[in-house]
Amino acid sequence: MAELKCGVENCTYNKDKYCSKGDIMVGGKHAVNAGDTCCESFVQKREGAYTSSLDHPCKTISIDCEATKCVYNSNYKCHAEHVDIKGCGACDCKGTECATFREA
C-alpha cells in the first residue's frame, strides 16, 4: 500500500489531504505522462451530500491502477511508496491526475 497525499480539495473523500475512501482506482490505460491519468474514484463535494466512506482518512491506501506503462504498476496495482493525486478545482475525474506517474 502507498502513502497517498490528495491535493484534490473538492473531492468528497479528501480529509486533510488524505483519502477516506479506503481504496482508489487510477485510470489511464494508455497514459504516457501524468496528464493522461486520473483518479477514477473522484466524487465532487456537494453541499449537504454524503462525505466519505470512512470516518477517518488513511495515510496508506490500496491503489488499483490501469496505467500499465507506469514504472510503479505491477499487475494493475500501484507499488510506489508515495503517491500524489493532483487536481485543484476538478469537476470530474478528468480534472485529476496521478502526479507520481513515471513512464516505464
Secondary structure, DSSP 8 states (H G I E B T S, - for coil): -EEEEE--TTBTTEETTEE-SSEEEEE-TT-SSGGG-EETT--B--TTS---SSSS-BSEEEEEE--TTBTTEETTEE--SEEEEE-TT-SSGGG-EETT--B-
